[in-house]
Amino acid sequence: MTATTLRAARVLLDGTLRPADLVLCDGRIARIGDPGDTPEGEIIDVPDDAMVLPGVVDTHVHVNEPGRTTWEGFASATRAAARGGVTTIIDMPLNAIPPTVSVAALDTKRAAAEGQRAVNTGFWGGAVPDNLGTLEGLWEAGVFGFKCFLSPSGVDEFPALDAAEFTRAMAEIARFDGLMIVHAEDAAVLDAAPARPSRAYADFLVSRPDDAEITAIRRVIQQVRRTGTRAHLLHLSSARALDEIAAARDEGLPLTVETCPHYLVFTAEDIPDGAPEFKCCPPIRDAGNREALWEALGSGLIDMIVSDHSPSTAEEKQRGDGDYQRAWGGISGLQVGFAAVADAAQARGYGIEHVSRWMSTATADLIGLSAKGRIVPGADADLLVYDPATRWRVTAGELAHKNPISAYDGRELTGSVTTAFVGGRSVDQPLPALDTGRELRRAVAAEAR
């Protein structure tokens, strides 16, 4: 296959930006040399002020197809991902219908994605009360792990696990050394919290207290300790849970943690009333909480950042005319997450190498994709080009997401993704082709190309 040489003044290699020629061939990084060092094939010169980074690996995306394709679908989601520098997404088992809780449902999901992938795509399975005892079949079919809820998920077809069911699921997954990923909010704590209809964000925040996360995380840690099951905490919102996490880490328990761009960018103080585009569960909390999450990222206590892209139609978001209790809960941010985090990180003294580690390397490592999330010889040629100086205003209607609703609408950012490469192929802008990405399966994760 003909090689292409990507020549740049700033390539992220071993945590350092330096000049390099990247020779891309057969979907991989064939060789890394000094600029001008025997280039091969077509030469693509990257502007001197831009950076070449590993493509983002986003392990928390709700595509919603089939069943709720009006909310988002593989074509729109993967195009949005490509335009935002995300070269791999792992799709959550909900809110599609059917949810990915059986091998048959997984096959349905894979068929729906066929011919609609601008970026690489893999799948999580789900753990729900009715499929316990059958999880190993999904694991062998190639899912990267299993998502469960400890409180209502928001959709009837994906029920939560109660305490006994969660105990059973963790023991089952331990037997084949799988991975459990947990929406950790405690149902009893949420039931006890006041949740009156209201357009006031402050009222919504009271209805999703920190204690819901803390209590649920304690339960997860208890089961990890009991079973040895690898577990991952999804979308950590509350910094008050960090002490529990730190103690579990000190104990050597196999526990990893993610947070999301919206928890690192927005604050409760700035969210207007009657603006459900900011609603997510667990919720965006106060400014002090936000800064504590940043500190935990800097210390390594929080491992990674993912989008938790969970879009819906305008009708679902505006249900209840701005009543936060009735509106769909989810942030639409797949396309802008990397740029938003890079902008906010720079303001706190974190370099692009930190952002890349949190959003590319750590996420790839979570699911065993050792050939992604790094620029080394032999790795997949999944790359993004980032211009750190461009200032731009996010306009929801100009994003590739299916529905023009986003908490980032109107936000001004410094730094933008200008292009991406998936398997060594440049992703055309502004409408990426749908034949660029590949399907990824856990069983062949180490060899996935």
C-alpha positions as CSV (number, residue, x, y, z in Angstrom):
1,M,0.0,0.0,0.0
2,T,1.3,3.5,-0.8
3,A,2.7,5.4,2.2
4,T,1.9,8.9,3.2
5,T,4.3,11.1,5.2
6,L,2.8,13.6,7.7
7,R,5.4,16.3,8.4
8,A,4.9,18.5,11.4
9,A,6.9,20.8,13.6
10,R,5.0,19.7,16.7
11,V,4.2,16.0,17.2
12,L,3.4,14.6,20.6
13,L,5.9,11.8,21.2
14,D,6.5,10.3,24.6
15,G,4.8,13.3,26.2
16,T,6.9,15.9,24.4
17,L,6.1,18.0,21.3
18,R,8.9,17.8,18.8
19,P,9.4,17.9,15.0
20,A,8.9,14.6,13.2
21,D,7.9,12.9,10.0
22,L,5.2,10.3,10.5
23,V,5.2,7.7,7.8
24,L,1.6,6.2,7.6
25,C,1.1,2.9,5.7
26,D,-1.6,0.2,5.8
27,G,-3.5,2.0,8.5
28,R,-0.5,2.2,10.9
29,I,2.4,4.4,11.8
30,A,5.1,2.6,10.0
31,R,8.0,4.8,11.0
32,I,8.8,8.0,12.9
33,G,11.8,10.0,11.7
34,D,13.3,13.5,11.8
35,P,11.7,16.0,9.3
36,G,13.0,15.3,5.8
37,D,14.5,12.0,6.8
38,T,13.7,9.8,3.7
39,P,9.9,10.6,3.4
40,E,7.7,8.2,1.6
41,G,4.8,8.7,-0.7
42,E,2.6,11.8,-0.6
43,I,3.9,14.5,1.9
44,I,1.3,16.3,3.9
45,D,2.8,19.4,5.6
46,V,1.1,20.4,8.8
47,P,1.2,24.2,9.6
48,D,4.0,25.0,12.0
49,D,1.7,26.4,14.7
50,A,-0.5,23.2,14.8
51,M,0.1,20.0,16.8
52,V,-0.3,16.4,15.7
53,L,-1.7,14.3,18.6
54,P,-3.2,10.8,19.0
55,G,-6.8,10.7,18.1
56,V,-9.2,10.9,21.0
57,V,-10.7,7.6,22.2
58,D,-14.1,8.3,23.7
59,T,-15.3,5.3,25.7
60,H,-18.6,6.9,26.7
61,V,-21.0,7.7,23.8
62,H,-24.7,7.2,23.5
63,V,-25.4,6.7,19.8
64,N,-29.0,5.6,20.3
65,E,-29.4,3.7,17.1
66,P,-31.5,1.7,16.4
67,G,-34.7,2.6,18.1
68,R,-34.0,6.3,19.0
69,T,-32.2,7.3,15.9
70,T,-34.1,10.7,15.9
71,W,-31.9,11.5,19.0
72,E,-28.6,10.5,17.3
73,G,-27.4,7.8,14.9
74,F,-24.1,6.3,13.8
75,A,-23.8,8.6,10.8
76,S,-24.3,11.8,12.7
77,A,-22.4,10.7,15.9
78,T,-19.3,9.5,14.0
79,R,-19.2,12.5,11.8
80,A,-19.4,14.7,14.9
81,A,-16.7,12.6,16.5
82,A,-14.4,13.0,13.5
83,R,-14.8,16.7,13.4
84,G,-13.9,16.9,17.0
85,G,-10.7,14.8,16.7
86,V,-12.4,11.7,18.2
87,T,-11.2,8.7,16.1
88,T,-12.7,5.9,18.2
89,I,-16.0,5.7,20.1
90,I,-17.3,3.0,22.3
91,D,-21.1,3.0,22.2
92,M,-23.2,2.6,25.4
93,P,-25.8,-0.2,25.6
94,L,-28.6,2.3,26.0
95,N,-30.6,4.3,24.8
96,A,-31.0,2.2,21.7
97,I,-33.9,-0.2,21.3
98,P,-33.1,-3.0,21.9
99,P,-30.4,-2.2,24.4
100,T,-27.2,-4.2,24.1
101,V,-28.0,-6.8,26.7
102,S,-27.9,-10.0,24.5
103,V,-25.8,-11.3,21.7
104,A,-28.8,-10.9,19.4
105,A,-29.1,-7.2,20.4
106,L,-25.4,-6.7,19.8
107,D,-25.8,-8.2,16.3
108,T,-28.6,-5.7,15.7
109,K,-26.5,-2.9,16.8
110,R,-23.6,-3.9,14.6
111,A,-25.8,-4.2,11.6
112,A,-27.2,-0.7,12.3
113,A,-23.7,0.7,12.3
114,E,-22.6,-1.0,9.1
115,G,-21.7,1.6,6.4
116,Q,-22.3,4.5,8.8
117,R,-18.9,4.8,10.5
118,A,-16.7,7.9,10.0
119,V,-14.6,6.7,12.9
120,N,-13.8,3.4,14.6
121,T,-16.7,2.0,16.7
122,G,-16.9,-0.6,19.5
123,F,-19.6,-1.5,21.9
124,W,-20.3,-2.0,25.6
125,G,-22.8,-4.6,26.9
126,G,-25.3,-4.0,29.6
127,A,-26.0,-5.8,32.9
128,V,-29.6,-5.7,33.8
129,P,-31.7,-8.0,36.1
130,D,-33.0,-10.2,33.2
131,N,-29.6,-11.0,31.6
132,L,-27.6,-12.0,34.7
133,G,-26.1,-15.4,34.2
134,T,-25.6,-14.8,30.5
135,L,-23.0,-12.1,30.5
136,E,-20.1,-14.2,29.4
137,G,-21.8,-14.8,26.1
138,L,-21.7,-11.1,25.4
139,W,-18.1,-10.9,26.5
140,E,-17.1,-13.6,24.1
141,A,-19.0,-11.8,21.4
142,G,-16.7,-8.9,21.7
143,V,-18.2,-6.2,24.0
144,F,-15.6,-4.3,26.0
145,G,-17.4,-4.6,29.4
146,F,-20.8,-4.2,31.0
147,K,-22.6,-1.1,32.1
148,C,-25.0,-1.1,35.0
149,F,-27.1,1.4,36.9
150,L,-27.6,1.5,40.7
151,S,-30.6,3.9,40.2
152,P,-33.2,4.3,37.4
153,S,-31.6,4.8,34.0
154,G,-34.3,7.0,32.6
155,V,-35.5,4.4,30.1
156,D,-37.7,1.5,31.0
157,E,-35.9,-1.1,28.8
158,F,-32.7,-0.8,30.8
159,P,-33.6,-1.3,34.5
160,A,-31.2,-0.8,37.4
161,L,-29.6,-3.5,39.5
162,D,-30.7,-3.7,43.1
163,A,-28.1,-4.5,45.8
164,A,-28.5,-8.3,45.5
165,E,-28.4,-8.2,41.7
166,F,-25.3,-6.0,41.7
167,T,-23.6,-8.4,44.0
168,R,-24.5,-11.3,41.7
169,A,-23.4,-9.4,38.6
170,M,-20.0,-8.5,40.1
171,A,-19.3,-12.1,41.0
172,E,-20.4,-13.3,37.5
173,I,-18.1,-10.8,35.8
174,A,-15.2,-11.7,38.1
175,R,-15.3,-15.4,36.8
176,F,-14.2,-14.4,33.3
177,D,-12.1,-11.3,34.3
178,G,-14.5,-8.9,32.7
179,L,-15.0,-5.2,33.4
180,M,-18.0,-3.6,35.1
181,I,-18.7,0.1,34.5
182,V,-21.1,1.7,36.9
183,H,-23.5,4.6,36.9
184,A,-23.0,5.2,40.6
185,E,-25.9,7.0,42.1
186,D,-27.8,5.4,45.0
187,A,-31.5,4.9,44.4
188,A,-32.5,5.2,48.0
189,V,-30.7,8.5,48.5
190,L,-32.3,9.9,45.3
191,D,-35.7,8.7,46.5
192,A,-35.3,10.5,49.8
193,A,-34.1,13.8,48.2
194,P,-36.7,16.5,47.4
195,A,-37.5,16.5,43.7
196,R,-40.3,19.0,43.2
197,P,-41.2,20.3,39.7
198,S,-39.1,23.4,39.1
199,R,-37.4,25.4,36.4
200,A,-34.7,26.4,39.0
201,Y,-31.4,24.7,38.6
202,A,-30.7,25.0,42.3
203,D,-33.8,22.8,43.0
204,F,-32.6,20.2,40.5
205,L,-29.2,20.1,42.2
206,V,-30.8,19.5,45.5
207,S,-32.6,16.5,44.0
208,R,-29.3,14.8,43.0
209,P,-27.1,15.2,46.1
210,D,-23.5,14.3,46.5
211,D,-24.5,11.6,49.0
212,A,-26.1,9.7,46.1
213,E,-22.7,9.3,44.4
214,I,-20.8,8.7,47.7
215,T,-23.1,6.0,48.9
216,A,-23.1,4.2,45.5
217,I,-19.4,4.4,45.2
218,R,-19.0,2.9,48.6
219,R,-21.1,-0.1,47.4
220,V,-19.0,-0.5,44.3
221,I,-15.8,-0.4,46.3
222,Q,-17.2,-3.0,48.7
223,Q,-18.0,-5.4,45.9
224,V,-14.6,-4.8,44.2
225,R,-13.0,-5.7,47.5
226,R,-15.2,-8.8,47.9
227,T,-14.9,-10.2,44.3
228,G,-11.8,-8.7,42.9
229,T,-13.8,-7.6,39.8
230,R,-12.3,-4.8,37.7
231,A,-14.7,-1.8,38.0
232,H,-14.8,1.6,36.5
233,L,-16.8,4.6,37.9
234,L,-18.6,6.5,35.2
235,H,-19.0,10.3,34.9
236,L,-17.7,11.2,38.4
237,S,-19.4,14.5,39.3
238,S,-19.0,14.9,43.1
239,A,-15.5,15.7,44.4
240,R,-16.7,14.7,47.8
241,A,-16.3,11.1,46.7
242,L,-12.6,11.5,46.0
243,D,-11.6,10.4,49.6
244,E,-13.4,7.1,49.2
245,I,-11.7,6.6,45.8
246,A,-8.3,7.5,47.1
247,A,-8.6,5.0,50.0
248,A,-9.6,2.2,47.5
249,R,-6.6,3.0,45.4
250,D,-4.3,3.0,48.4
251,E,-5.7,-0.5,49.1
252,G,-4.7,-1.6,45.6
253,L,-8.3,-2.3,44.4
254,P,-8.7,-2.5,40.6
255,L,-10.8,0.7,40.3
256,T,-10.6,3.4,37.6
257,V,-12.5,6.7,37.4
258,E,-13.6,9.0,34.6
259,T,-15.1,12.5,34.6
260,C,-16.5,14.6,31.8
261,P,-15.9,17.9,30.0
262,H,-19.1,19.5,31.3
263,Y,-18.1,18.9,34.9
264,L,-14.7,20.6,34.2
265,V,-16.0,23.5,32.2
266,F,-19.4,24.6,33.6
267,T,-20.5,25.4,37.2
268,A,-23.9,25.3,38.9
269,E,-23.6,29.1,39.6
270,D,-23.6,29.9,35.9
271,I,-26.4,27.6,34.8
272,P,-29.6,29.6,34.1
273,D,-33.0,28.5,35.3
274,G,-35.1,26.8,32.6
275,A,-32.1,25.7,30.5
276,P,-32.4,21.9,30.3
277,E,-29.5,21.6,27.8
278,F,-27.4,21.7,31.0
279,K,-29.2,18.9,32.7
280,C,-27.3,15.7,33.3
281,C,-27.2,13.0,35.9
282,P,-25.2,13.2,38.1
283,P,-25.4,17.0,37.8
284,I,-23.0,19.8,37.2
285,R,-22.0,21.1,40.7
286,D,-20.4,24.2,42.1
287,A,-17.2,26.0,41.1
288,G,-15.2,24.6,44.1
289,N,-16.3,21.1,43.1
290,R,-15.1,21.7,39.6
291,E,-11.6,22.8,40.7
292,A,-11.3,19.8,43.0
293,L,-12.0,17.5,40.0
294,W,-9.2,19.3,38.1
295,E,-6.8,18.7,41.0
296,A,-7.8,15.0,41.1
297,L,-7.0,14.8,37.4
298,G,-3.6,16.4,38.0
299,S,-2.8,14.0,40.8
300,G,-3.9,11.0,38.8
301,L,-6.7,10.1,41.1
302,I,-9.2,10.6,38.2
303,D,-7.8,8.6,35.3
304,M,-9.6,10.0,32.2
305,I,-12.1,12.3,30.6
306,V,-14.9,11.1,28.3
307,S,-17.8,13.0,26.7
308,D,-20.8,11.0,28.0
309,H,-22.5,12.3,24.9
310,S,-26.2,11.7,25.6
311,P,-28.3,13.8,23.1
312,S,-32.0,13.8,22.5
313,T,-34.6,15.6,20.4
314,A,-35.6,19.2,21.2
315,E,-39.0,17.8,22.3
316,E,-37.4,15.6,24.9
317,K,-35.1,18.4,26.2
318,Q,-37.9,20.9,26.4
319,R,-40.4,18.5,27.9
320,G,-42.0,20.4,30.8
321,D,-41.1,23.8,29.4
322,G,-37.8,24.0,31.2
323,D,-38.8,21.9,34.2
324,Y,-35.5,20.2,35.1
325,Q,-37.3,17.2,36.6
326,R,-39.2,16.4,33.4
327,A,-36.5,17.2,30.8
328,W,-34.3,14.6,29.3
329,G,-31.0,14.4,31.2
330,G,-27.9,14.4,29.0
331,I,-25.2,16.7,27.6
332,S,-24.6,16.8,23.8
333,G,-20.9,17.5,23.5
334,L,-19.1,14.8,21.4
335,Q,-17.7,17.2,18.8
336,V,-16.5,19.9,21.2
337,G,-15.4,18.0,24.2
338,F,-11.7,17.8,23.4
339,A,-11.4,21.5,22.4
340,A,-13.3,22.5,25.5
341,V,-11.1,20.5,27.8
342,A,-7.9,21.7,26.1
343,D,-9.0,25.3,26.5
344,A,-9.9,24.9,30.2
345,A,-6.8,22.8,30.9
346,Q,-4.5,25.5,29.5
347,A,-6.0,28.1,31.8
348,R,-5.0,25.9,34.7
349,G,-1.5,25.2,33.6
350,Y,-2.0,21.7,32.1
351,G,-0.4,21.2,28.8
352,I,-1.8,19.4,25.7
353,E,0.2,16.3,26.8
354,H,-2.0,16.0,29.9
355,V,-5.2,16.4,27.9
356,S,-4.0,13.8,25.4
357,R,-3.2,11.3,28.2
358,W,-6.6,11.8,29.8
359,M,-8.7,11.6,26.6
360,S,-6.7,9.3,24.3
361,T,-4.1,7.1,26.1
362,A,-6.0,6.4,29.4
363,T,-9.2,5.6,27.7
364,A,-7.6,3.3,25.1
365,D,-5.8,1.5,28.0
366,L,-9.1,1.1,29.9
367,I,-10.5,-1.2,27.1
368,G,-7.2,-2.8,26.0
369,L,-6.7,-0.9,22.7
370,S,-2.9,-0.8,23.0
371,A,-2.5,0.3,19.4
372,K,-4.6,3.5,19.9
373,G,-4.1,6.6,22.0
374,R,-0.4,7.0,21.3
375,I,2.0,7.9,18.5
376,V,4.6,5.1,18.3
377,P,5.8,2.9,15.5
378,G,3.3,0.1,14.8
379,A,0.4,2.0,16.4
380,D,-2.8,2.7,14.5
381,A,-2.6,5.8,12.4
382,D,-5.5,7.5,14.2
383,L,-4.5,11.1,14.7
384,L,-5.8,14.6,15.1
385,V,-4.4,18.0,14.1
386,Y,-5.0,20.7,16.7
387,D,-4.5,24.4,16.2
388,P,-4.1,25.9,19.8
389,A,-4.5,29.5,18.8
390,T,-7.7,29.6,16.8
391,R,-10.5,31.4,18.7
392,W,-14.1,30.3,17.8
393,R,-17.6,30.4,19.2
394,V,-19.5,27.1,19.4
395,T,-22.8,27.3,17.4
396,A,-25.0,24.3,18.1
397,G,-26.6,24.5,14.7
398,E,-23.3,24.1,12.9
399,L,-22.2,21.0,14.8
400,A,-22.6,17.6,13.1
401,H,-24.8,16.3,16.0
402,K,-28.3,15.3,14.8
403,N,-30.1,17.8,17.0
404,P,-28.8,21.4,17.4
405,I,-29.0,21.4,21.2
406,S,-25.8,21.8,23.3
407,A,-24.8,23.2,26.6
408,Y,-21.7,24.5,24.7
409,D,-23.8,26.7,22.4
410,G,-22.3,30.2,22.4
411,R,-19.2,29.3,24.4
412,E,-16.0,30.9,23.1
413,L,-13.0,28.5,22.9
414,T,-9.4,29.0,22.1
415,G,-8.0,26.0,20.1
416,S,-9.7,23.9,17.5
417,V,-9.3,20.5,15.8
418,T,-8.6,21.2,12.1
419,T,-8.6,17.6,10.8
420,A,-8.3,14.0,11.8
421,F,-6.8,10.8,10.3
422,V,-8.5,7.4,10.9
423,G,-6.4,4.4,9.9
424,G,-4.1,6.8,8.0
425,R,-6.9,8.3,5.9
426,S,-7.6,12.0,6.2
427,V,-11.1,12.7,7.3
428,D,-12.7,15.1,4.9
429,Q,-14.2,18.2,6.4
430,P,-16.9,19.4,7.0
431,L,-18.8,16.2,6.1
432,P,-16.6,13.1,6.8
433,A,-17.1,10.0,4.7
434,L,-18.9,7.1,6.3
435,D,-16.5,4.4,5.2
436,T,-13.4,5.4,7.2
437,G,-14.0,3.7,10.5
438,R,-13.8,0.1,11.5
439,E,-15.7,-2.1,13.9
440,L,-13.8,-3.0,17.0
441,R,-14.3,-6.1,19.1
442,R,-12.8,-6.8,22.5
443,A,-11.7,-10.3,21.6
444,V,-9.3,-8.8,19.0
445,A,-8.6,-5.5,20.8
446,A,-4.8,-5.9,20.8
447,E,-4.9,-6.5,17.0
448,A,-7.7,-4.1,16.1
449,R,-6.8,-1.9,13.2
